[in-house]
Amino acid sequence: TAGACGGTSWSFARQTHTLQPFTSTVNMFSRAVTTAPRAATSLRVVSRGYAKDIRFGREAREPLLAGVNTLANAVAVTMGPRGRTVLIESPYGGPKVTKDGVTVAKAIELEDTYENLGARLVQDVANNTNDTAGDGTTTATVLARAIATEGFNAVSAGLIPKDVHAGINAAVKAVVADLERQSKPVTTNDEIKQVATISANGDAAIGQLIADGFDKVGKDGVMTVKDGQTTEDTLEVTEGMKFDRGYISPFFINQQKGRIVMYENSVVLISEKKISTVQAILPALEMSHSTKRPLLIIAEDVTDEALSTLVLNRIRNQLQVCAVKAPGFGDNRKATLQDIAILTGGFVFGAEGTEDKIEECKPEQFGSVGEFQVSKDDTLLLNGDGQADRVKARTEEIRGLIEDSNSDYEKEKLGERLARLAGGVAVLKVGGASDIEVGEKKDRVTDALNATRAAILEGIVAGGGTALLRATQSLSSIETTSFDMQRGVEIIAQALKAPTAQIANNAGYDGSVVVHKVLESTDATFGFNAATGVYEDLVAAGVVDPTLVVRSALQSAAGVASLLTTLDCVIADIPKPEGGGGGGGGGMGGMGGMGGMGGMM
């Protein structure tokens, strides 16, 4: 229905309910009671699921390992500065060219059921590493293949799987401790550039842009990657805030290409409470309409009539509006809404100690932003209209709370608030001559950005797999209780050589020779630079890896691959034969002879 308020016509949603006569409801109930006993005894249905294919021992492990090898071979070609790219067919749009390990892993689906199970296990390794560190997925895949191969061989030779698994876990723990010992904190802009350059496949221009971005927004700042409109890569830095809440309804979308909501010069209405009535948003709609400025509503939730009214007016009247849920929970949500209010120069309705009602909101109680972007997952506020001194005072207050807090969880949440409020937002726009080129470069930029963040968190170690090679020395001090457990330690010692060997192989060198020569040196940072083919001090040459990336890759790989050594039975679905449903029907054709039964009448 349509209504008018303040001279403006708005569309409102009305819910209607049809009530059935009471007598018909009683009759339906009577019929159900009368027929229930008869229905219960007339028919008994027995359902049975599809049969499964069950395999044991070597028969189960061999196809799993074949799947692991197939996926690892596809991913491994991308490793190192001289690694190759992979072309992936896309179900929609054009093909994708990438050098990103997790993207290659996700694209693989094998025909054989058991081989595909093995491939999916390694996919989990890549996904876990990507979720934890954002990079290092290729290293994790290569390590997983090496551990799984040696582990299967050990179990097939009659070793006790449980003891082998225990040895692997003990070795991983020792290597992680050694990586922490080797780690060096990232303190300079040049070190950030080195990490980003290596992760971007040696692209120094990308490394410099990322280093400049962190230099401008700080380590607490937010940096995002977007498609550019030119052939050049550019960096734009704006004052803003990003939080992980998207639009409540997809009907708010006004940019179909990226399925986002994006408006400029907008007003912001902030509420700590749920908004469900039309009366609560009418003044805000009038304000937006009269000033011809888009409206962003941030509230605990927007539901019922309020949401229906916003959606209807967005569709029918082209109202420029979007509603998102407030980020966080409990006290953290309340504090974050206050942060948003300070950044935008707005007011939080429904907050404790305030008596102002949202139905009586005034123009000066609205916040203001130069631009906002909302996707299904997050919201970005740019160029807020808040006072600089209030924003600075708020950031100092949060820093003080971080220093006083004894809770790791609380420090983490306070750190997130500080990053949103203090750092600003750097947008790295990736350019290229075609969509395929932009997509490939964007994958490398994203990996480089994630690696840089990881380096800031836990520091850096010598790259090229050298840090893992040096960590093998820590394995000699592990006390084992059996030969089988010692074999588990040796499996990790052998697997730690795989990344360096693969990088060397991709560069056209003999991997085993390179590994041997690196291990001969006692210098912790001495290694092989595959980009130049020179043995040198890798840290001095800028060939470094984030400690978090290396550690996560090893832990994810060992966690899944070592469990593979303990399995002795695999259960999978039996593939359905093509056209299997028609076989039974075809056989019934012989029933045509039943036509002769007519003569028996």
C-alpha positions as CSV (number, residue, x, y, z in Angstrom):
1,T,0.0,0.0,0.0
2,A,1.1,3.6,-0.5
3,G,1.2,6.3,2.2
4,A,2.3,9.9,2.5
5,C,4.4,11.6,5.1
6,G,5.7,15.1,4.9
7,G,4.6,15.5,1.3
8,T,6.5,12.4,0.2
9,S,4.9,9.2,-1.1
10,W,6.3,6.0,0.4
11,S,5.4,2.3,-0.3
12,F,4.6,0.2,2.8
13,A,4.4,-3.5,3.1
14,R,1.2,-4.9,4.7
15,Q,0.8,-8.5,5.9
16,T,-2.6,-10.1,5.6
17,H,-3.8,-13.3,7.3
18,T,-6.7,-15.5,6.3
19,L,-8.4,-17.4,9.1
20,Q,-10.2,-20.7,8.4
21,P,-13.6,-21.2,10.0
22,F,-13.5,-23.0,13.3
23,T,-16.0,-25.6,12.2
24,S,-13.8,-26.6,9.2
25,T,-10.8,-27.0,11.5
26,V,-12.8,-29.2,13.8
27,N,-14.0,-31.4,10.9
28,M,-10.4,-31.8,9.6
29,F,-9.3,-32.8,13.1
30,S,-12.2,-35.4,13.3
31,R,-11.3,-36.9,10.0
32,A,-7.7,-37.2,10.9
33,V,-8.5,-39.0,14.2
34,T,-11.0,-41.3,12.4
35,T,-8.6,-42.4,9.7
36,A,-5.4,-42.5,11.7
37,P,-5.7,-46.1,13.0
38,R,-6.5,-47.4,9.5
39,A,-3.6,-45.6,7.9
40,A,-1.2,-46.9,10.5
41,T,-1.9,-50.5,9.7
42,S,-2.5,-50.4,5.9
43,L,1.1,-49.9,4.7
44,R,4.7,-50.4,6.0
45,V,7.5,-48.7,4.1
46,V,11.1,-49.8,4.4
47,S,13.8,-47.5,3.0
48,R,17.4,-48.6,2.2
49,G,20.4,-46.5,1.2
50,Y,22.8,-47.1,-1.6
51,A,25.5,-49.8,-1.1
52,K,29.1,-48.7,-0.4
53,D,32.4,-49.7,-1.8
54,I,34.7,-50.8,1.1
55,R,38.5,-51.3,0.6
56,F,41.2,-52.3,3.0
57,G,45.0,-52.0,3.4
58,R,47.1,-51.4,0.4
59,E,44.1,-51.6,-1.9
60,A,42.7,-48.6,-0.2
61,R,45.9,-46.6,0.2
62,E,47.3,-46.8,-3.3
63,P,44.5,-45.0,-5.1
64,L,44.5,-42.3,-2.3
65,L,48.2,-41.7,-2.8
66,A,47.7,-41.6,-6.6
67,G,45.1,-38.8,-6.1
68,V,47.5,-37.0,-3.7
69,N,50.3,-37.2,-6.3
70,T,48.0,-35.9,-9.1
71,L,46.9,-32.8,-7.2
72,A,50.4,-32.2,-5.9
73,N,52.0,-32.4,-9.3
74,A,49.5,-29.8,-10.6
75,V,50.1,-27.4,-7.7
76,A,53.9,-28.0,-7.5
77,V,54.6,-26.5,-11.0
78,T,53.7,-23.1,-9.6
79,M,56.3,-23.1,-6.9
80,G,59.3,-20.7,-6.7
81,P,60.3,-17.7,-8.7
82,R,60.6,-19.7,-11.9
83,G,57.4,-21.7,-11.3
84,R,54.9,-21.9,-14.2
85,T,51.3,-20.9,-14.4
86,V,48.2,-23.1,-14.7
87,L,45.3,-22.6,-17.1
88,I,41.9,-23.5,-15.5
89,E,38.6,-23.9,-17.4
90,S,35.9,-21.8,-15.8
91,P,32.2,-22.9,-15.8
92,Y,31.3,-19.3,-16.5
93,G,33.3,-16.6,-18.3
94,G,36.7,-17.1,-19.8
95,P,39.5,-19.4,-18.6
96,K,41.6,-18.4,-15.6
97,V,45.4,-18.3,-15.6
98,T,46.9,-18.4,-12.1
99,K,50.0,-19.2,-10.1
100,D,48.1,-19.5,-6.8
101,G,48.4,-22.9,-5.3
102,V,45.0,-23.0,-3.5
103,T,43.2,-21.8,-6.6
104,V,44.7,-24.7,-8.6
105,A,43.9,-27.2,-5.8
106,K,40.3,-26.1,-5.6
107,A,39.9,-26.6,-9.4
108,I,40.9,-30.2,-9.4
109,E,38.2,-33.0,-9.5
110,L,39.3,-36.5,-10.4
111,E,37.2,-39.2,-12.0
112,D,38.1,-42.1,-9.8
113,T,36.3,-41.9,-6.5
114,Y,39.3,-43.1,-4.3
115,E,41.8,-40.9,-6.1
116,N,39.4,-37.9,-5.7
117,L,39.2,-38.6,-1.9
118,G,43.0,-38.4,-1.7
119,A,43.0,-35.1,-3.7
120,R,40.3,-33.7,-1.5
121,L,42.4,-34.4,1.6
122,V,45.3,-32.4,0.2
123,Q,42.8,-29.7,-0.8
124,D,42.0,-29.4,2.9
125,V,45.7,-28.9,3.6
126,A,45.9,-26.0,1.1
127,N,42.6,-24.5,2.4
128,N,43.7,-24.7,6.1
129,T,47.0,-23.0,5.3
130,N,45.3,-20.3,3.2
131,D,42.8,-19.6,6.0
132,T,45.6,-19.4,8.6
133,A,48.3,-17.5,6.8
134,G,46.8,-16.5,3.4
135,D,49.9,-17.9,1.6
136,G,52.2,-20.9,1.5
137,T,49.6,-23.3,0.0
138,T,52.0,-24.7,-2.5
139,T,54.6,-25.4,0.1
140,A,51.9,-27.1,2.3
141,T,50.8,-29.3,-0.7
142,V,54.4,-30.4,-1.5
143,L,55.1,-31.2,2.2
144,A,51.8,-33.1,2.5
145,R,52.7,-35.3,-0.6
146,A,56.2,-36.0,0.8
147,I,54.8,-37.0,4.3
148,A,52.0,-39.1,2.9
149,T,54.3,-41.0,0.5
150,E,56.9,-41.9,3.1
151,G,54.2,-42.6,5.7
152,F,52.4,-45.1,3.4
153,N,55.7,-46.8,2.6
154,A,56.4,-47.2,6.3
155,V,53.0,-48.6,7.1
156,S,53.1,-51.0,4.1
157,A,56.5,-52.3,5.5
158,G,54.7,-53.4,8.7
159,L,55.5,-50.5,11.0
160,I,52.9,-49.6,13.7
161,P,50.9,-46.6,12.4
162,K,50.3,-45.1,15.9
163,D,54.0,-44.9,16.7
164,V,54.8,-43.5,13.2
165,H,52.2,-40.8,13.8
166,A,53.6,-40.0,17.2
167,G,57.1,-39.6,15.7
168,I,55.7,-37.2,13.0
169,N,54.0,-35.1,15.6
170,A,57.1,-34.9,17.9
171,A,59.2,-33.9,14.9
172,V,56.8,-31.2,13.8
173,K,56.8,-29.7,17.3
174,A,60.6,-29.6,17.3
175,V,60.7,-27.9,13.9
176,V,58.1,-25.3,14.9
177,A,60.2,-24.4,17.9
178,D,63.3,-24.1,15.7
179,L,61.5,-21.8,13.2
180,E,60.6,-19.5,16.1
181,R,64.2,-19.4,17.1
182,Q,65.3,-18.6,13.5
183,S,62.6,-15.9,13.1
184,K,63.5,-12.3,12.8
185,P,61.0,-9.5,13.4
186,V,60.0,-7.2,10.5
187,T,60.9,-3.6,11.5
188,T,61.7,-1.7,8.3
189,N,59.9,-0.7,5.1
190,D,62.5,-2.5,3.1
191,E,61.9,-5.8,4.8
192,I,58.1,-5.5,4.1
193,K,59.0,-4.9,0.4
194,Q,61.2,-8.0,0.4
195,V,58.4,-10.2,1.7
196,A,55.9,-8.8,-0.7
197,T,58.2,-9.0,-3.7
198,I,59.0,-12.7,-3.1
199,S,55.4,-13.7,-2.6
200,A,54.4,-11.8,-5.8
201,N,56.8,-14.0,-7.8
202,G,59.6,-11.5,-7.7
203,D,57.6,-8.6,-9.0
204,A,59.4,-5.6,-7.3
205,A,56.7,-3.1,-8.4
206,I,54.0,-4.9,-6.5
207,G,56.3,-5.3,-3.5
208,Q,56.9,-1.5,-3.5
209,L,53.2,-0.7,-3.7
210,I,52.4,-2.9,-0.8
211,A,55.3,-1.5,1.3
212,D,54.1,2.0,0.5
213,G,50.6,1.1,1.5
214,F,51.6,-0.2,4.9
215,D,53.9,2.8,5.3
216,K,50.9,5.1,4.9
217,V,48.2,3.2,6.8
218,G,50.5,1.6,9.4
219,K,50.6,-2.0,10.6
220,D,47.1,-1.5,12.1
221,G,45.6,-0.3,8.9
222,V,43.4,-2.1,6.3
223,M,44.6,-2.8,2.8
224,T,42.3,-4.2,0.1
225,V,42.9,-5.3,-3.5
226,K,40.5,-4.3,-6.4
227,D,40.4,-4.5,-10.2
228,G,41.9,-1.3,-11.7
229,Q,40.6,0.6,-14.7
230,T,43.9,1.1,-16.4
231,T,46.9,-1.0,-17.4
232,E,49.0,0.3,-14.4
233,D,48.9,-0.8,-10.8
234,T,48.0,2.1,-8.5
235,L,47.6,2.7,-4.7
236,E,44.9,4.9,-3.2
237,V,44.9,5.7,0.5
238,T,41.7,7.0,2.2
239,E,40.6,7.5,5.8
240,G,38.1,4.8,6.5
241,M,36.8,1.8,8.4
242,K,36.0,-1.7,7.3
243,F,34.0,-4.3,9.3
244,D,32.7,-7.8,8.6
245,R,29.0,-7.3,8.1
246,G,27.3,-7.2,4.7
247,Y,23.9,-6.0,3.4
248,I,20.8,-7.5,5.0
249,S,19.0,-7.9,1.7
250,P,20.4,-8.4,-1.8
251,F,17.7,-6.0,-3.1
252,F,19.9,-3.1,-2.0
253,I,22.5,-3.9,-4.6
254,N,23.1,-1.2,-7.1
255,Q,26.4,-2.4,-8.7
256,Q,25.6,-5.7,-10.4
257,K,29.1,-6.4,-11.6
258,G,30.6,-6.9,-8.1
259,R,27.1,-7.5,-6.5
260,I,27.8,-4.6,-4.1
261,V,26.1,-1.5,-2.8
262,M,28.1,1.7,-3.4
263,Y,27.1,5.3,-2.8
264,E,29.0,8.6,-2.3
265,N,28.3,11.5,0.0
266,S,25.9,9.6,2.2
267,V,24.3,10.0,5.6
268,V,24.5,7.3,8.3
269,L,21.9,6.3,10.8
270,I,23.2,4.3,13.8
271,S,21.1,2.3,16.2
272,E,22.1,0.0,19.0
273,K,18.6,-1.6,19.0
274,K,16.7,-3.6,16.5
275,I,14.6,-1.6,14.0
276,S,11.3,-3.3,13.0
277,T,8.7,-0.5,12.6
278,V,8.1,1.9,9.8
279,Q,7.8,4.8,12.2
280,A,11.4,4.3,13.3
281,I,12.8,4.9,9.8
282,L,10.4,7.5,8.3
283,P,12.3,10.6,9.6
284,A,15.6,9.1,8.2
285,L,13.9,8.5,4.8
286,E,12.5,12.0,4.8
287,M,16.0,13.4,5.6
288,S,17.6,11.3,2.8
289,H,15.0,12.3,0.3
290,S,15.0,16.0,1.1
291,T,18.8,16.3,1.0
292,K,19.1,13.9,-2.0
293,R,21.8,12.0,-0.2
294,P,22.0,8.1,0.1
295,L,21.2,6.6,3.5
296,L,23.1,3.8,5.3
297,I,21.4,2.3,8.3
298,I,23.7,0.4,10.8
299,A,21.6,-1.3,13.5
300,E,21.5,-4.5,15.6
301,D,19.0,-5.7,12.9
302,V,16.4,-4.4,10.5
303,T,13.4,-6.6,10.2
304,D,9.6,-6.9,9.6
305,E,7.9,-3.8,8.3
306,A,11.0,-1.6,8.4
307,L,13.0,-4.0,6.1
308,S,10.0,-4.6,3.8
309,T,9.5,-0.8,3.4
310,L,13.1,-0.2,2.6
311,V,13.2,-2.9,0.0
312,L,9.9,-1.8,-1.6
313,N,11.1,1.8,-1.9
314,R,14.5,0.7,-3.2
315,I,12.8,-1.3,-6.0
316,R,9.8,1.0,-6.8
317,N,11.0,4.5,-6.0
318,Q,14.8,3.9,-6.6
319,L,15.5,5.0,-3.1
320,Q,19.2,5.1,-2.4
321,V,19.4,3.1,0.8
322,C,21.2,0.2,2.4
323,A,20.9,-1.5,5.8
324,V,23.6,-3.6,7.5
325,K,23.8,-5.3,10.9
326,A,26.1,-3.9,13.5
327,P,29.5,-5.7,13.8
328,G,30.4,-7.8,16.8
329,F,28.4,-9.0,19.8
330,G,27.5,-7.8,23.2
331,D,29.8,-5.1,24.7
332,N,32.1,-5.3,21.7
333,R,29.2,-4.3,19.4
334,K,28.2,-1.4,21.6
335,A,31.8,-0.1,21.6
336,T,32.2,-0.6,17.8
337,L,29.0,1.4,17.2
338,Q,30.5,4.2,19.2
339,D,33.7,4.0,17.2
340,I,31.6,4.3,14.0
341,A,29.7,7.3,15.4
342,I,32.9,9.1,16.3
343,L,34.4,8.4,12.8
344,T,31.3,9.6,11.0
345,G,30.3,12.4,13.3
346,G,27.0,10.6,14.1
347,F,24.9,9.6,17.2
348,V,24.1,6.1,18.5
349,F,20.4,5.8,19.2
350,G,19.4,3.3,21.9
351,A,22.7,3.5,23.7
352,E,22.8,3.4,27.5
353,G,22.4,6.8,29.1
354,T,20.7,8.4,26.1
355,E,17.0,9.4,26.0
356,D,16.8,10.5,22.3
357,K,14.4,8.4,20.3
358,I,15.1,7.3,16.7
359,E,11.6,8.3,15.7
360,E,12.6,11.9,16.6
361,C,16.1,12.0,15.0
362,K,17.5,15.3,14.0
363,P,19.8,16.2,11.0
364,E,22.8,16.8,13.3
365,Q,22.4,13.3,14.7
366,F,23.2,11.6,11.4
367,G,26.7,10.6,10.5
368,S,28.3,11.4,7.2
369,V,30.7,9.5,4.9
370,G,32.3,10.4,1.6
371,E,31.6,6.9,0.2
372,F,30.5,3.5,1.5
373,Q,30.7,0.1,-0.1
374,V,28.8,-2.9,1.1
375,S,29.2,-6.5,-0.1
376,K,27.4,-9.6,1.1
377,D,30.3,-10.1,3.6
378,D,31.6,-6.7,4.7
379,T,31.1,-2.9,4.8
380,L,33.7,-0.2,4.0
381,L,33.2,3.4,5.2
382,L,35.5,6.0,3.6
383,N,36.2,9.6,4.5
384,G,34.1,9.9,7.6
385,D,33.0,13.4,8.8
386,G,34.0,12.9,12.4
387,Q,36.3,15.4,14.2
388,A,40.0,14.5,14.0
389,D,40.6,15.2,17.7
390,R,37.8,13.0,18.8
391,V,39.1,10.1,16.6
392,K,42.6,10.6,18.0
393,A,41.3,10.6,21.6
394,R,39.3,7.4,20.9
395,T,42.4,5.6,19.4
396,E,44.5,6.5,22.4
397,E,41.7,5.2,24.7
398,I,41.7,1.9,22.9
399,R,45.5,1.6,23.1
400,G,45.3,2.2,26.8
401,L,42.7,-0.6,27.1
402,I,45.0,-3.0,25.2
403,E,47.9,-2.3,27.6
404,D,45.7,-2.8,30.7
405,S,43.9,-6.0,29.5
406,N,45.1,-9.4,30.6
407,S,42.8,-11.3,28.2
408,D,44.2,-12.4,24.9
409,Y,40.6,-12.5,23.4
410,E,39.9,-9.0,24.6
411,K,43.2,-7.7,23.3
412,E,42.4,-9.3,19.9
413,K,39.0,-7.5,19.7
414,L,40.5,-4.2,20.9
415,G,43.2,-4.6,18.2
416,E,40.5,-5.1,15.6
417,R,38.8,-1.9,16.7
418,L,42.0,0.0,16.7
419,A,42.8,-1.2,13.2
420,R,39.4,0.0,11.9
421,L,39.6,3.3,13.6
422,A,43.2,4.4,13.3
423,G,44.8,2.9,10.3
424,G,42.7,4.0,7.4
425,V,42.2,2.1,4.2
426,A,44.7,1.5,1.4
427,V,43.2,0.3,-1.9
428,L,45.6,-1.4,-4.3
429,K,44.1,-1.4,-7.8
430,V,45.5,-4.0,-10.1
431,G,45.8,-3.0,-13.7
432,G,46.2,-5.1,-16.9
433,A,45.4,-5.3,-20.6
434,S,42.8,-8.0,-20.2
435,D,40.6,-9.6,-17.6
436,I,42.8,-12.8,-17.7
437,E,46.0,-10.7,-17.0
438,V,44.3,-8.8,-14.2
439,G,43.0,-12.0,-12.6
440,E,46.4,-13.7,-12.6
441,K,48.1,-10.6,-11.2
442,K,45.4,-10.1,-8.6
443,D,46.0,-13.6,-7.2
444,R,49.7,-12.8,-6.8
445,V,49.0,-9.4,-5.2
446,T,46.6,-11.0,-2.8
447,D,49.2,-13.7,-1.8
448,A,51.8,-11.0,-1.4
449,L,49.5,-8.9,0.8
450,N,48.7,-11.9,3.0
451,A,52.3,-12.9,3.3
452,T,53.2,-9.4,4.4
453,R,50.6,-9.4,7.1
454,A,51.9,-12.8,8.3
455,A,55.5,-11.4,8.4
456,I,54.4,-8.4,10.5
457,L,52.7,-10.8,12.9
458,E,55.5,-13.4,13.5
459,G,58.6,-12.2,11.6
460,I,60.6,-13.7,8.8
461,V,63.0,-16.6,8.1
462,A,65.3,-17.4,5.2
463,G,63.3,-18.2,2.1
464,G,63.5,-20.9,-0.6
465,G,62.8,-23.7,1.9
466,T,66.1,-23.0,3.6
467,A,64.6,-22.4,7.1
468,L,63.0,-25.9,6.9
469,L,66.4,-27.4,5.9
470,R,68.1,-25.8,8.8
471,A,65.4,-27.0,11.2
472,T,66.3,-30.6,10.4
473,Q,69.2,-30.2,12.8
474,S,66.8,-29.9,15.7
475,L,65.4,-33.4,15.0
476,S,68.5,-35.2,16.3
477,S,67.7,-34.3,19.9
478,I,64.2,-35.9,19.9
479,E,64.0,-38.9,22.3
480,T,62.0,-41.7,20.7
481,T,60.7,-44.9,22.4
482,S,60.7,-47.2,19.4
483,F,62.1,-47.8,16.0
484,D,58.7,-47.0,14.5
485,M,58.5,-43.6,16.2
486,Q,62.1,-42.9,15.1
487,R,60.9,-43.6,11.5
488,G,58.2,-41.0,12.0
489,V,60.9,-38.4,12.8
490,E,62.9,-39.5,9.8
491,I,59.8,-39.0,7.6
492,I,59.6,-35.3,8.6
493,A,63.4,-35.0,8.1
494,Q,63.0,-36.2,4.5
495,A,59.9,-34.2,3.8
496,L,61.6,-30.9,4.9
497,K,63.8,-31.2,1.9
498,A,60.9,-31.3,-0.6
499,P,60.2,-27.5,-0.9
500,T,63.8,-26.6,-1.7
501,A,64.1,-29.5,-4.2
502,Q,60.9,-28.6,-5.9
503,I,61.9,-24.9,-6.2
504,A,65.2,-26.0,-7.7
505,N,63.6,-28.5,-10.1
506,N,61.2,-25.8,-11.4
507,A,64.2,-23.5,-12.0
508,G,65.9,-26.2,-14.1
509,Y,68.4,-27.4,-11.5
510,D,68.9,-30.8,-9.8
511,G,66.9,-30.6,-6.6
512,S,68.9,-33.2,-4.7
513,V,72.2,-31.6,-5.5
514,V,70.9,-28.2,-4.4
515,V,69.6,-29.6,-1.1
516,H,72.9,-31.3,-0.4
517,K,75.0,-28.2,-1.1
518,V,72.8,-26.0,1.2
519,L,73.0,-28.5,4.0
520,E,76.8,-28.6,3.8
521,S,77.0,-25.0,5.0
522,T,76.7,-24.1,8.6
523,D,75.5,-20.6,7.9
524,A,71.8,-20.4,8.9
525,T,70.9,-18.0,6.1
526,F,73.0,-19.5,3.3
527,G,70.8,-21.0,0.6
528,F,69.9,-21.2,-3.1
529,N,68.4,-18.2,-4.9
530,A,66.4,-19.9,-7.7
531,A,65.8,-16.5,-9.4
532,T,69.5,-16.0,-10.1
533,G,70.9,-19.5,-9.7
534,V,73.3,-18.3,-7.1
535,Y,74.1,-19.7,-3.6
536,E,74.2,-16.8,-1.2
537,D,73.0,-15.2,2.1
538,L,69.2,-15.2,1.3
539,V,68.2,-12.8,4.0
540,A,70.7,-10.2,2.7
541,A,69.5,-10.8,-0.8
542,G,65.9,-10.3,0.2
543,V,64.8,-13.9,-0.3
544,V,62.7,-14.4,2.9
545,D,59.5,-16.1,3.9
546,P,57.1,-15.2,6.7
547,T,57.5,-17.5,9.7
548,L,53.7,-17.8,10.1
549,V,53.4,-19.0,6.5
550,V,56.2,-21.7,6.8
551,R,54.9,-22.8,10.2
552,S,51.3,-23.1,9.1
553,A,52.3,-25.0,5.9
554,L,54.1,-27.6,7.9
555,Q,51.5,-28.0,10.6
556,S,48.6,-28.3,8.1
557,A,50.5,-30.7,5.9
558,A,51.6,-32.9,8.8
559,G,48.2,-32.9,10.5
560,V,46.4,-34.4,7.5
561,A,49.2,-36.5,5.9
562,S,50.2,-38.2,9.2
563,L,46.5,-39.2,9.7
564,L,46.6,-40.9,6.3
565,T,49.3,-43.2,7.7
566,T,46.9,-44.5,10.3
567,L,44.0,-45.5,8.0
568,D,43.4,-49.1,7.0
569,C,39.9,-48.9,5.6
570,V,38.2,-46.5,3.1
571,I,34.4,-46.4,2.5
572,A,33.1,-44.7,-0.6
573,D,30.0,-44.5,-2.7
574,I,29.7,-47.0,-5.6
575,P,29.6,-44.9,-8.9
576,K,26.2,-45.2,-10.5
577,P,26.4,-46.7,-14.0
578,E,25.4,-44.3,-16.8
579,G,21.8,-44.9,-17.9
580,G,21.5,-47.4,-15.1
581,G,17.9,-46.4,-14.5
582,G,16.8,-47.5,-18.0
583,G,18.1,-51.1,-17.8
584,G,15.3,-52.5,-15.7
585,G,12.6,-50.8,-17.9
586,G,14.2,-52.2,-21.0
587,G,14.0,-55.8,-19.7
588,M,10.2,-55.4,-19.2
589,G,9.9,-55.3,-23.0
590,G,9.7,-59.1,-22.9
591,M,6.4,-58.8,-21.2
592,G,5.0,-58.0,-24.6
593,G,4.4,-61.7,-25.0
594,M,1.8,-61.4,-22.3
595,G,-0.5,-60.2,-25.0
596,G,-1.1,-63.9,-25.8
597,M,-2.6,-64.3,-22.4
598,G,-5.8,-62.9,-24.0
599,G,-6.5,-66.3,-25.5
600,M,-6.7,-67.9,-22.1
601,M,-9.8,-66.0,-21.3
